[in-house]
């Protein structure tokens, strides 16, 4: 009999490795990182506001995409804010590794009445459009 902490043979590493072309997405945690992102580029969308900034040399991992999420009390009680943040996290998880640029910080800010109720497919399209506008010709 194998101990419970031992991995089951044949399941180690399957489906857990990320493809080499996909950048790493890290979560912003420090207030200073959120404030720096707020001073960068902004793109308003119907479901959220996207703030983005290119990190300078010597800052965090230059190949990582960092993302943060924020929802103010204007969105409602804790249940409503957490629901909005879960939706923002899911669209970021689906879109940013493929369409975000390494070396950038992104902050998704929830909007009252819109983030929790907007159609998920529309929010995904909004994030793609916002990334296109932020990384457009101004680089």
PyMOL CGO cylinders between C-alpha atoms (Angstrom):
from pymol import cmd
from pymol.cgo import CYLINDER

trace = [
    CYLINDER, 0.00, 0.00, 0.00, 1.36, 3.44, -0.92, 0.3, 1, 1, 1, 1, 1, 1,
    CYLINDER, 1.36, 3.44, -0.92, 1.23, 6.35, 1.51, 0.3, 1, 1, 1, 1, 1, 1,
    CYLINDER, 1.23, 6.35, 1.51, -1.50, 8.95, 0.77, 0.3, 1, 1, 1, 1, 1, 1,
    CYLINDER, -1.50, 8.95, 0.77, 1.03, 11.70, 0.01, 0.3, 1, 1, 1, 1, 1, 1,
    CYLINDER, 1.03, 11.70, 0.01, 2.77, 9.65, -2.67, 0.3, 1, 1, 1, 1, 1, 1,
    CYLINDER, 2.77, 9.65, -2.67, 1.77, 10.62, -6.24, 0.3, 1, 1, 1, 1, 1, 1,
    CYLINDER, 1.77, 10.62, -6.24, -0.23, 8.15, -8.22, 0.3, 1, 1, 1, 1, 1, 1,
    CYLINDER, -0.23, 8.15, -8.22, 1.95, 6.68, -10.91, 0.3, 1, 1, 1, 1, 1, 1,
    CYLINDER, 1.95, 6.68, -10.91, 1.36, 8.11, -14.36, 0.3, 1, 1, 1, 1, 1, 1,
    CYLINDER, 1.36, 8.11, -14.36, -0.26, 11.36, -13.24, 0.3, 1, 1, 1, 1, 1, 1,
    CYLINDER, -0.26, 11.36, -13.24, 2.80, 13.38, -12.31, 0.3, 1, 1, 1, 1, 1, 1,
    CYLINDER, 2.80, 13.38, -12.31, 3.22, 16.43, -14.52, 0.3, 1, 1, 1, 1, 1, 1,
    CYLINDER, 3.22, 16.43, -14.52, 0.30, 15.75, -16.86, 0.3, 1, 1, 1, 1, 1, 1,
    CYLINDER, 0.30, 15.75, -16.86, -1.60, 18.91, -17.69, 0.3, 1, 1, 1, 1, 1, 1,
    CYLINDER, -1.60, 18.91, -17.69, 0.31, 21.05, -15.20, 0.3, 1, 1, 1, 1, 1, 1,
    CYLINDER, 0.31, 21.05, -15.20, 3.10, 22.33, -17.42, 0.3, 1, 1, 1, 1, 1, 1,
    CYLINDER, 3.10, 22.33, -17.42, 2.50, 25.63, -19.20, 0.3, 1, 1, 1, 1, 1, 1,
    CYLINDER, 2.50, 25.63, -19.20, 3.50, 25.85, -22.85, 0.3, 1, 1, 1, 1, 1, 1,
    CYLINDER, 3.50, 25.85, -22.85, 6.85, 27.62, -23.29, 0.3, 1, 1, 1, 1, 1, 1,
    CYLINDER, 6.85, 27.62, -23.29, 5.34, 30.40, -25.45, 0.3, 1, 1, 1, 1, 1, 1,
    CYLINDER, 5.34, 30.40, -25.45, 2.93, 31.50, -22.70, 0.3, 1, 1, 1, 1, 1, 1,
    CYLINDER, 2.93, 31.50, -22.70, 4.18, 34.19, -20.34, 0.3, 1, 1, 1, 1, 1, 1,
    CYLINDER, 4.18, 34.19, -20.34, 3.85, 33.87, -16.60, 0.3, 1, 1, 1, 1, 1, 1,
    CYLINDER, 3.85, 33.87, -16.60, 1.03, 35.86, -14.98, 0.3, 1, 1, 1, 1, 1, 1,
    CYLINDER, 1.03, 35.86, -14.98, 1.75, 37.02, -11.45, 0.3, 1, 1, 1, 1, 1, 1,
    CYLINDER, 1.75, 37.02, -11.45, -0.65, 38.82, -9.12, 0.3, 1, 1, 1, 1, 1, 1,
    CYLINDER, -0.65, 38.82, -9.12, 0.06, 42.34, -7.88, 0.3, 1, 1, 1, 1, 1, 1,
    CYLINDER, 0.06, 42.34, -7.88, -0.12, 42.58, -4.11, 0.3, 1, 1, 1, 1, 1, 1,
    CYLINDER, -0.12, 42.58, -4.11, 1.68, 45.75, -3.02, 0.3, 1, 1, 1, 1, 1, 1,
    CYLINDER, 1.68, 45.75, -3.02, -0.12, 49.08, -2.92, 0.3, 1, 1, 1, 1, 1, 1,
    CYLINDER, -0.12, 49.08, -2.92, 2.85, 50.81, -4.57, 0.3, 1, 1, 1, 1, 1, 1,
    CYLINDER, 2.85, 50.81, -4.57, 2.46, 48.60, -7.66, 0.3, 1, 1, 1, 1, 1, 1,
    CYLINDER, 2.46, 48.60, -7.66, -1.23, 49.52, -7.94, 0.3, 1, 1, 1, 1, 1, 1,
    CYLINDER, -1.23, 49.52, -7.94, -0.38, 53.24, -7.62, 0.3, 1, 1, 1, 1, 1, 1,
    CYLINDER, -0.38, 53.24, -7.62, 2.30, 53.01, -10.32, 0.3, 1, 1, 1, 1, 1, 1,
    CYLINDER, 2.30, 53.01, -10.32, -0.15, 51.26, -12.65, 0.3, 1, 1, 1, 1, 1, 1,
    CYLINDER, -0.15, 51.26, -12.65, -2.71, 54.00, -11.99, 0.3, 1, 1, 1, 1, 1, 1,
    CYLINDER, -2.71, 54.00, -11.99, -0.21, 56.56, -13.31, 0.3, 1, 1, 1, 1, 1, 1,
    CYLINDER, -0.21, 56.56, -13.31, 0.25, 54.63, -16.56, 0.3, 1, 1, 1, 1, 1, 1,
    CYLINDER, 0.25, 54.63, -16.56, -2.08, 54.17, -19.50, 0.3, 1, 1, 1, 1, 1, 1,
    CYLINDER, -2.08, 54.17, -19.50, -5.83, 53.82, -19.00, 0.3, 1, 1, 1, 1, 1, 1,
    CYLINDER, -5.83, 53.82, -19.00, -8.56, 52.42, -21.15, 0.3, 1, 1, 1, 1, 1, 1,
    CYLINDER, -8.56, 52.42, -21.15, -12.17, 52.56, -20.05, 0.3, 1, 1, 1, 1, 1, 1,
    CYLINDER, -12.17, 52.56, -20.05, -14.51, 49.81, -21.15, 0.3, 1, 1, 1, 1, 1, 1,
    CYLINDER, -14.51, 49.81, -21.15, -18.20, 49.23, -20.38, 0.3, 1, 1, 1, 1, 1, 1,
    CYLINDER, -18.20, 49.23, -20.38, -17.47, 46.46, -17.86, 0.3, 1, 1, 1, 1, 1, 1,
    CYLINDER, -17.47, 46.46, -17.86, -14.22, 47.66, -16.27, 0.3, 1, 1, 1, 1, 1, 1,
    CYLINDER, -14.22, 47.66, -16.27, -11.31, 50.09, -16.42, 0.3, 1, 1, 1, 1, 1, 1,
    CYLINDER, -11.31, 50.09, -16.42, -7.93, 48.76, -17.53, 0.3, 1, 1, 1, 1, 1, 1,
    CYLINDER, -7.93, 48.76, -17.53, -4.81, 50.46, -16.19, 0.3, 1, 1, 1, 1, 1, 1,
    CYLINDER, -4.81, 50.46, -16.19, -1.46, 49.39, -17.64, 0.3, 1, 1, 1, 1, 1, 1,
    CYLINDER, -1.46, 49.39, -17.64, 2.16, 50.36, -17.42, 0.3, 1, 1, 1, 1, 1, 1,
    CYLINDER, 2.16, 50.36, -17.42, 5.43, 49.05, -18.78, 0.3, 1, 1, 1, 1, 1, 1,
    CYLINDER, 5.43, 49.05, -18.78, 7.88, 48.19, -16.00, 0.3, 1, 1, 1, 1, 1, 1,
    CYLINDER, 7.88, 48.19, -16.00, 11.28, 49.78, -16.17, 0.3, 1, 1, 1, 1, 1, 1,
    CYLINDER, 11.28, 49.78, -16.17, 14.62, 47.98, -16.15, 0.3, 1, 1, 1, 1, 1, 1,
    CYLINDER, 14.62, 47.98, -16.15, 15.62, 46.60, -12.77, 0.3, 1, 1, 1, 1, 1, 1,
    CYLINDER, 15.62, 46.60, -12.77, 12.03, 46.08, -11.61, 0.3, 1, 1, 1, 1, 1, 1,
    CYLINDER, 12.03, 46.08, -11.61, 10.30, 42.70, -11.18, 0.3, 1, 1, 1, 1, 1, 1,
    CYLINDER, 10.30, 42.70, -11.18, 10.77, 39.78, -13.58, 0.3, 1, 1, 1, 1, 1, 1,
    CYLINDER, 10.77, 39.78, -13.58, 10.95, 41.33, -17.08, 0.3, 1, 1, 1, 1, 1, 1,
    CYLINDER, 10.95, 41.33, -17.08, 9.30, 38.32, -18.73, 0.3, 1, 1, 1, 1, 1, 1,
    CYLINDER, 9.30, 38.32, -18.73, 6.33, 38.15, -16.37, 0.3, 1, 1, 1, 1, 1, 1,
    CYLINDER, 6.33, 38.15, -16.37, 2.94, 39.71, -16.86, 0.3, 1, 1, 1, 1, 1, 1,
    CYLINDER, 2.94, 39.71, -16.86, 1.64, 41.04, -13.57, 0.3, 1, 1, 1, 1, 1, 1,
    CYLINDER, 1.64, 41.04, -13.57, -2.04, 41.69, -12.98, 0.3, 1, 1, 1, 1, 1, 1,
    CYLINDER, -2.04, 41.69, -12.98, -4.07, 43.16, -10.13, 0.3, 1, 1, 1, 1, 1, 1,
    CYLINDER, -4.07, 43.16, -10.13, -7.77, 43.52, -9.44, 0.3, 1, 1, 1, 1, 1, 1,
    CYLINDER, -7.77, 43.52, -9.44, -9.65, 46.11, -7.45, 0.3, 1, 1, 1, 1, 1, 1,
    CYLINDER, -9.65, 46.11, -7.45, -13.29, 46.83, -6.71, 0.3, 1, 1, 1, 1, 1, 1,
    CYLINDER, -13.29, 46.83, -6.71, -14.39, 49.69, -4.48, 0.3, 1, 1, 1, 1, 1, 1,
    CYLINDER, -14.39, 49.69, -4.48, -17.32, 49.74, -2.10, 0.3, 1, 1, 1, 1, 1, 1,
    CYLINDER, -17.32, 49.74, -2.10, -19.30, 51.55, -4.80, 0.3, 1, 1, 1, 1, 1, 1,
    CYLINDER, -19.30, 51.55, -4.80, -19.90, 48.10, -6.31, 0.3, 1, 1, 1, 1, 1, 1,
    CYLINDER, -19.90, 48.10, -6.31, -21.84, 47.00, -3.25, 0.3, 1, 1, 1, 1, 1, 1,
    CYLINDER, -21.84, 47.00, -3.25, -21.31, 44.71, -0.30, 0.3, 1, 1, 1, 1, 1, 1,
    CYLINDER, -21.31, 44.71, -0.30, -18.48, 42.18, 0.02, 0.3, 1, 1, 1, 1, 1, 1,
    CYLINDER, -18.48, 42.18, 0.02, -20.43, 39.51, -1.84, 0.3, 1, 1, 1, 1, 1, 1,
    CYLINDER, -20.43, 39.51, -1.84, -20.92, 41.78, -4.86, 0.3, 1, 1, 1, 1, 1, 1,
    CYLINDER, -20.92, 41.78, -4.86, -17.29, 42.95, -4.83, 0.3, 1, 1, 1, 1, 1, 1,
    CYLINDER, -17.29, 42.95, -4.83, -15.97, 39.38, -4.62, 0.3, 1, 1, 1, 1, 1, 1,
    CYLINDER, -15.97, 39.38, -4.62, -18.23, 38.27, -7.47, 0.3, 1, 1, 1, 1, 1, 1,
    CYLINDER, -18.23, 38.27, -7.47, -16.97, 41.14, -9.63, 0.3, 1, 1, 1, 1, 1, 1,
    CYLINDER, -16.97, 41.14, -9.63, -13.34, 40.32, -8.80, 0.3, 1, 1, 1, 1, 1, 1,
    CYLINDER, -13.34, 40.32, -8.80, -13.88, 36.63, -9.61, 0.3, 1, 1, 1, 1, 1, 1,
    CYLINDER, -13.88, 36.63, -9.61, -15.20, 37.60, -13.04, 0.3, 1, 1, 1, 1, 1, 1,
    CYLINDER, -15.20, 37.60, -13.04, -12.26, 39.97, -13.64, 0.3, 1, 1, 1, 1, 1, 1,
    CYLINDER, -12.26, 39.97, -13.64, -9.79, 37.27, -12.58, 0.3, 1, 1, 1, 1, 1, 1,
    CYLINDER, -9.79, 37.27, -12.58, -11.33, 34.78, -14.98, 0.3, 1, 1, 1, 1, 1, 1,
    CYLINDER, -11.33, 34.78, -14.98, -11.19, 37.06, -18.03, 0.3, 1, 1, 1, 1, 1, 1,
    CYLINDER, -11.19, 37.06, -18.03, -7.60, 38.00, -17.15, 0.3, 1, 1, 1, 1, 1, 1,
    CYLINDER, -7.60, 38.00, -17.15, -6.67, 34.32, -16.76, 0.3, 1, 1, 1, 1, 1, 1,
    CYLINDER, -6.67, 34.32, -16.76, -8.09, 33.55, -20.20, 0.3, 1, 1, 1, 1, 1, 1,
    CYLINDER, -8.09, 33.55, -20.20, -6.80, 36.57, -22.14, 0.3, 1, 1, 1, 1, 1, 1,
    CYLINDER, -6.80, 36.57, -22.14, -3.61, 38.03, -20.62, 0.3, 1, 1, 1, 1, 1, 1,
    CYLINDER, -3.61, 38.03, -20.62, -1.25, 35.04, -21.06, 0.3, 1, 1, 1, 1, 1, 1,
    CYLINDER, -1.25, 35.04, -21.06, -2.00, 35.05, -24.79, 0.3, 1, 1, 1, 1, 1, 1,
    CYLINDER, -2.00, 35.05, -24.79, -2.49, 38.76, -25.55, 0.3, 1, 1, 1, 1, 1, 1,
    CYLINDER, -2.49, 38.76, -25.55, -0.72, 40.63, -22.74, 0.3, 1, 1, 1, 1, 1, 1,
    CYLINDER, -0.72, 40.63, -22.74, 2.86, 41.76, -23.18, 0.3, 1, 1, 1, 1, 1, 1,
    CYLINDER, 2.86, 41.76, -23.18, 5.72, 40.59, -20.95, 0.3, 1, 1, 1, 1, 1, 1,
    CYLINDER, 5.72, 40.59, -20.95, 7.13, 43.29, -18.71, 0.3, 1, 1, 1, 1, 1, 1,
    CYLINDER, 7.13, 43.29, -18.71, 3.76, 45.00, -18.22, 0.3, 1, 1, 1, 1, 1, 1,
    CYLINDER, 3.76, 45.00, -18.22, 1.58, 45.51, -15.14, 0.3, 1, 1, 1, 1, 1, 1,
    CYLINDER, 1.58, 45.51, -15.14, -2.19, 45.46, -15.64, 0.3, 1, 1, 1, 1, 1, 1,
    CYLINDER, -2.19, 45.46, -15.64, -4.88, 46.44, -13.14, 0.3, 1, 1, 1, 1, 1, 1,
    CYLINDER, -4.88, 46.44, -13.14, -8.54, 45.68, -13.81, 0.3, 1, 1, 1, 1, 1, 1,
    CYLINDER, -8.54, 45.68, -13.81, -10.87, 47.99, -11.90, 0.3, 1, 1, 1, 1, 1, 1,
    CYLINDER, -10.87, 47.99, -11.90, -14.49, 46.93, -11.47, 0.3, 1, 1, 1, 1, 1, 1,
    CYLINDER, -14.49, 46.93, -11.47, -17.34, 49.28, -12.36, 0.3, 1, 1, 1, 1, 1, 1,
    CYLINDER, -17.34, 49.28, -12.36, -20.58, 49.64, -10.39, 0.3, 1, 1, 1, 1, 1, 1,
    CYLINDER, -20.58, 49.64, -10.39, -23.56, 47.85, -11.93, 0.3, 1, 1, 1, 1, 1, 1,
    CYLINDER, -23.56, 47.85, -11.93, -21.53, 46.70, -14.94, 0.3, 1, 1, 1, 1, 1, 1,
    CYLINDER, -21.53, 46.70, -14.94, -18.80, 44.27, -13.87, 0.3, 1, 1, 1, 1, 1, 1,
    CYLINDER, -18.80, 44.27, -13.87, -21.09, 41.81, -12.11, 0.3, 1, 1, 1, 1, 1, 1,
    CYLINDER, -21.09, 41.81, -12.11, -23.92, 41.95, -14.63, 0.3, 1, 1, 1, 1, 1, 1,
    CYLINDER, -23.92, 41.95, -14.63, -22.26, 42.36, -18.05, 0.3, 1, 1, 1, 1, 1, 1,
    CYLINDER, -22.26, 42.36, -18.05, -22.20, 39.35, -20.37, 0.3, 1, 1, 1, 1, 1, 1,
    CYLINDER, -22.20, 39.35, -20.37, -19.00, 37.35, -19.90, 0.3, 1, 1, 1, 1, 1, 1,
    CYLINDER, -19.00, 37.35, -19.90, -18.27, 37.07, -23.63, 0.3, 1, 1, 1, 1, 1, 1,
    CYLINDER, -18.27, 37.07, -23.63, -18.68, 40.83, -23.98, 0.3, 1, 1, 1, 1, 1, 1,
    CYLINDER, -18.68, 40.83, -23.98, -16.24, 41.43, -21.11, 0.3, 1, 1, 1, 1, 1, 1,
    CYLINDER, -16.24, 41.43, -21.11, -13.71, 39.12, -22.74, 0.3, 1, 1, 1, 1, 1, 1,
    CYLINDER, -13.71, 39.12, -22.74, -14.04, 41.04, -26.00, 0.3, 1, 1, 1, 1, 1, 1,
    CYLINDER, -14.04, 41.04, -26.00, -13.71, 44.30, -24.05, 0.3, 1, 1, 1, 1, 1, 1,
    CYLINDER, -13.71, 44.30, -24.05, -10.39, 43.17, -22.57, 0.3, 1, 1, 1, 1, 1, 1,
    CYLINDER, -10.39, 43.17, -22.57, -9.06, 42.22, -26.00, 0.3, 1, 1, 1, 1, 1, 1,
    CYLINDER, -9.06, 42.22, -26.00, -10.11, 45.60, -27.39, 0.3, 1, 1, 1, 1, 1, 1,
    CYLINDER, -10.11, 45.60, -27.39, -8.61, 47.46, -24.41, 0.3, 1, 1, 1, 1, 1, 1,
    CYLINDER, -8.61, 47.46, -24.41, -5.28, 45.65, -24.80, 0.3, 1, 1, 1, 1, 1, 1,
    CYLINDER, -5.28, 45.65, -24.80, -5.25, 46.52, -28.48, 0.3, 1, 1, 1, 1, 1, 1,
    CYLINDER, -5.25, 46.52, -28.48, -5.79, 50.20, -27.72, 0.3, 1, 1, 1, 1, 1, 1,
    CYLINDER, -5.79, 50.20, -27.72, -3.18, 50.31, -24.95, 0.3, 1, 1, 1, 1, 1, 1,
    CYLINDER, -3.18, 50.31, -24.95, -0.51, 48.51, -26.97, 0.3, 1, 1, 1, 1, 1, 1,
    CYLINDER, -0.51, 48.51, -26.97, -1.43, 50.23, -30.21, 0.3, 1, 1, 1, 1, 1, 1,
    CYLINDER, -1.43, 50.23, -30.21, 0.65, 52.86, -31.92, 0.3, 1, 1, 1, 1, 1, 1,
    CYLINDER, 0.65, 52.86, -31.92, 1.76, 54.69, -28.76, 0.3, 1, 1, 1, 1, 1, 1,
    CYLINDER, 1.76, 54.69, -28.76, 4.64, 52.31, -27.96, 0.3, 1, 1, 1, 1, 1, 1,
]
cmd.load_cgo(trace, "trace")
